[in-house]
Amino acid sequence: MNKVVLDTNVLVSALWNKHGSPAVIVRQVLEGSLLICYDSRIIAEYTDVLHRPEFPFEAADIDVLLNWIKEKGLSVVALETEIDFIDDDDRMFYEVAVFCNATLITGNTRHYPEEPFIMTVADFFRQKT
């Protein structure tokens, strides 16, 4: 099973447009064809961002999604890295992806080091074909 780490912007996009490519990835996670990897920092980030008032997401929908991730995903305690990041909040996604040997899917690859396992949603689907 392919392991993935989803940057928060992928979850936001998936909830914003249930028919878009990020939503397809989230559906694959929910169907079990992708294993989502996370740590406590990522769950805290998902919770904080998805509940922000500027997003029209239903709290119950968010809670169901996050509870599913916590129950069915792979929870880890990743090793810290000394790599510099443009936005240090992105470090946790990178660390978990490295620790799990997972693909990191993000809408903002320029915030991460150039690594073959870090890709956009479009790159992820191109890689699979």
C-alpha positions in Angstrom: 0.0 0.0 0.0 1.3 3.4 -0.9 1.9 5.7 2.1 1.2 9.4 1.8 1.5 12.5 3.9 -1.0 15.2 3.0 -0.2 18.9 3.5 -3.1 20.8 5.0 -3.7 22.6 1.8 -4.6 19.3 0.1 -7.3 18.6 2.8 -8.6 22.2 2.5 -8.8 21.8 -1.3 -10.5 18.4 -1.0 -13.2 19.8 1.3 -13.6 22.9 -0.7 -14.2 21.0 -4.0 -15.5 17.5 -3.5 -15.0 16.8 -7.2 -11.4 18.0 -7.6 -8.2 16.0 -7.7 -7.3 16.6 -4.0 -10.8 15.1 -3.1 -9.9 12.0 -5.2 -6.7 11.6 -3.1 -8.7 11.9 0.1 -11.3 9.4 -1.2 -8.4 7.0 -1.9 -7.2 7.4 1.6 -10.7 6.8 3.0 -11.2 3.7 0.7 -7.9 2.3 1.9 -5.9 2.3 -1.3 -3.5 5.0 0.3 -2.3 4.9 3.9 -2.1 8.4 5.4 0.8 9.0 7.8 0.7 11.6 10.5 1.9 12.7 13.9 0.3 14.8 16.7 1.6 18.0 15.1 -0.1 17.3 11.8 -3.4 16.5 13.5 -3.2 19.7 15.5 -2.5 21.6 12.3 -5.4 20.0 10.5 -7.7 20.7 13.4 -6.7 24.3 13.7 -6.8 25.2 10.0 -10.0 23.2 9.0 -12.0 24.8 11.9 -11.0 28.4 10.9 -14.0 30.7 10.5 -13.0 31.6 6.9 -13.8 28.1 5.8 -17.4 27.0 5.4 -16.7 23.4 6.5 -19.1 21.7 8.8 -17.5 20.9 12.2 -19.1 17.5 12.2 -17.6 16.7 8.7 -14.2 17.8 9.9 -14.4 15.7 13.0 -15.4 12.6 11.1 -12.5 13.0 8.7 -9.9 13.6 11.5 -11.2 10.8 13.6 -11.0 8.5 10.6 -7.4 9.6 9.9 -6.5 9.0 13.6 -8.1 5.5 13.6 -7.0 4.2 10.2 -3.9 6.2 9.5 -0.4 5.5 10.6 0.6 7.6 13.6 4.3 8.1 14.1 6.8 10.1 16.1 9.1 11.3 13.4 12.8 12.2 13.8 13.7 15.9 13.6 15.6 17.3 10.7 18.0 20.2 10.6 17.0 21.3 7.1 15.9 24.9 6.7 12.4 25.6 5.6 10.8 28.8 4.1 7.9 28.2 6.4 8.9 26.1 9.5 5.3 24.9 9.8 6.0 22.7 6.8 8.8 20.8 8.6 6.4 18.3 10.3 5.0 17.1 7.0 8.5 16.6 5.6 9.7 14.8 8.8 6.8 12.4 8.8 7.2 11.7 5.1 10.9 10.9 5.5 10.3 8.8 8.6 7.5 6.8 6.9 9.1 6.6 3.4 5.9 8.2 2.1 5.0 10.5 -0.7 4.4 14.1 0.5 1.6 15.7 -1.4 1.2 19.4 -1.3 -0.1 22.3 -3.2 3.0 24.3 -2.5 6.2 22.4 -3.4 8.3 25.6 -3.3 8.1 25.5 0.5 10.0 22.2 0.6 13.4 20.9 -0.5 13.6 19.4 -4.0 13.1 15.8 -3.3 11.5 13.2 -5.6 9.0 12.1 -2.9 7.5 15.7 -2.6 5.0 16.4 -5.3 1.8 18.3 -6.2 -1.5 16.6 -6.6 -1.1 16.7 -10.4 2.4 15.2 -10.1 1.0 12.4 -7.9 -1.5 11.4 -10.6 1.0 11.7 -13.4 3.4 9.4 -11.5 0.6 6.8 -11.0 0.0 6.5 -14.7 
